Amino acid sequence: MPIVPHSRLPAFDRLQAEGTYVAGPDTGLADLHIGLLNLMPDAALAATDRQFIRLTSGYTEQANLYVYPFTLAANYRSDEARAYVAEHYAEFDDLSDRGLDALIVTGANPAHFELSEEPFWSDLTNVLDWAEESVQSTLCSCLASHAVLEHRGLTKRTKLPHKRWGVYEHARIAEDHPLLAGLSGPIEAPHSHWFDMTQRQMERVGLSVLVTSDEAGVHMASSNDGFRYVFFQGHPEYDDISLGKEYKREVARFMAGDRSYPGFPDHYFDQEAMEILKQHRMRVEEAQRSGEDPPDFPESTVLRSWKPTWSRQGQKIYANWLGELARRVTS
C-alpha cells in the first residue's frame, strides 16, 4: 500500500529517504482518506507530520493512503508557522466538503489548567462535532483524547503531582481486541504528560481500556464498540530522540528561569548518559552562580539513536486500525 505524496509536504520526502514506501496511487486499489489535525506547537509541526504519517506506513494491504495534515485557526502561531501551514496544509472547510474516511488528532502542549481555556478549544470542538457525524473513526493522541471525553461530557482529566514522562512497558488487558492483533509480549511506549485519565475513570464511562501499566497508567483505550474512537495517552509516534530533545528543552527552560531543574525521563537515558547529564547540570548551576554563559547541552553524546520497539508496535496498531477502516469503507 503506498502512502500517496499528494502535496509538497516535507514529511513525504523525509519518509521516502528513510525507506518508507511513498509512491503515486495504484489505480487498481481503493483509496483511504485520513485527516491529520496537528495541534502541536510551531517548532514541532513538521516533525509531528512525519511521525504520524510514519505510523500509518505499517499498513501493507491493498489501498492507496492519502493523509491530509491541517490545523486550526492559526492566529496564535508565529509568522513562520503560518507560512508553513499556508504552503503545506489543507483547509478544514475543503476537507469537510470533500469528505474523509477517518481523522487523527495529535496532542498539544497544554497552556492552561482548563482545556476550555486553550486558544484552539472552540475550533477543536467544532472539528470533533463534525467528525462525530462524518468519519468512520477518530484516533486521538493524549490531549486530544482528554478533549473528546470532556467535550462529550463524560469525564475530565486531572493534573498529576509530577510530570509523567519516560518509556514504559504496558500489559494488554484486552488480549483478543482486533486493534492489538499480531502483538505479543509487553507493549512499550513513551509517555509525556502532566494531565491524566485513569483506567477507572475510562471504564466508568463505558470505554474499553486495552493497554495499561501500573507505573504509567493507561496507554490505549477505545469506545465500547472498539473502533469509533481510539484513545492514546502514550506516544507511539515519538522518534527515538524525542524525549531527549524534550529534556533538553526543559533544561533550557530552567536556564531561562521558567522552572526548576528537570529530573530524568523514566527508563530512557542509559547510565553513562545520566552521568554525563549530572555533570552538565553541575556546570549549568555553577555558570548561573558565577554569571557566566552556560555550557552547551551535550546532545550528540547523550542522544543515542536506536530502533525503538514502540515504533514497530505502534505501526502494527495503526495497521490494524487502517485495515478495519478499509474493510468498512470498501464493504
ABEGO torsion letter per residue (X at the ends): XBBBBABABAAAAAAAAAGBBBBBBBAABBBBBBBBBBABBAAAAAAAAAAAAAAAAABABBBBBBBBBBBBBAAABBAAAAAAAAAABBBAAAAAAAEBABBBBBBBBBABABAAABAAAAAAAAAAAAAAAABABBBBBEAAAAAAAAAAGABBBBBBABBBBEBBBBBBABAABAAABGBBEBBBBBBBBABBBBAAAAAAAGBBBABBBAAAEBABBBBAAGAABBBBABBAABBAAAAAAAAAAAAAAAAAGABBBBBBBBGABBAAAAAAAAAAAAAAAAAAAAGBBBBBBBAAAABBBBBBAAAAAAAAAAAAAAAAAAAAAAX
